Amino acid sequence: MSRKPIENAPIIAVWISLISNIILTILKIVVGTIFHSPVLLADGYHNAGDVVASAAALTSMRISKRPADDDHPYGHGKAEVISSAIVAIILGVAAIYIAYESISAFFNEPEKASIIAFITAVVSLVWKQVLYVYTIRIGKKANSKGLIATAYDHLADVYASLAAVLGIGLALIGDYYHIKILAYGDPIAGIIVTVLVFKLAYVIGKEALDTLMEKSVSPERLADFTTLISSIPEVKRIDRLRAREHGHYVLVDLRVGVHGELTVQEGHDIIRKIKQAIKENNHDVDEVLIHLNPWYDEGE
């Protein structure tokens, strides 16, 4: 099976996300304006930020696929991480905006709820949930940081749309049964959504910052590398092992001890053997840098 469709899947997913966000932004802002729905308008402006986030993800993913060059010898994988950071910032700003709109609503006379606004919010909720499931599945399969961040952005929209559904729904019930207090269900739900969106922004932002700051892969992952390398008979000692994520792939830096009387050719063959073992068992590893140190028996 050709890998081309697999490699193109994240790009297609981001295009679908971008087009969907544009459609939903226009739909929510138009309906929110016509039917005077503050929560739908806030959600629409939030979606406008998602358009920027999707465009950033699309651009970064195209850049990250470029091969290494003289100026970027380790490739362009971190372009996706930068887009993740942009998504985190947009989510943080969106959370502040939703919080402001929700708190302001408590000090204003609530608008009359609209069934059209309610239907629009339901459509957005379902649409965004489908997009989240679709993009997170492809993002994790391709180990695409940009697409995973886009998926979590969709999840934040699911929360926001759920708040809109609950808020407008409670307001409709309040109008029908003349229960005025239910009109404030919208801002209460908005405050809850603010917390959830802030949490997503923190998780995405922290992961992006860790990668940009060259944080090591997990101790469990390093232990797996250690076990694999130690299983190669020619390796007598592991002097240093480091590995870090570089966007959608991993770079490994290794120093091992081998018998000091080996020839250069034999040392070269051992390096090739180690690289082959690591890459065959870890498909996300793009490059393995190996330095050989001389090792001697204690009796020599």
Secondary structure, DSSP 8 states (H G I E B T S, - for coil): --SHHHHHHHHHHHHHHHHHHHHHHHHHHHHHHHTT-HHHHHHHHHHHHHHHHHHHHHHHHHHHTS---SS-TT-STHHHHHHHHHHHHHHHHHHHHHHHHHHHHTTS------HHHHHHHHHHHHHHHHHHHHHHHHHHHHT-HHHHHHHHHHHHHHHHHHHHHHHHHHHHHHHHHT-GGGGGHHHHHHHHHHHHHHHHHHHHHHHHHHHHTT-B--HHHHHHHHHHHHTSTT--EEEEEEEEE-SSSEEEEEEEEEETT--HHHHHHHHHHHHHHHHHH-TTEEEEEEEEEEE--TT-
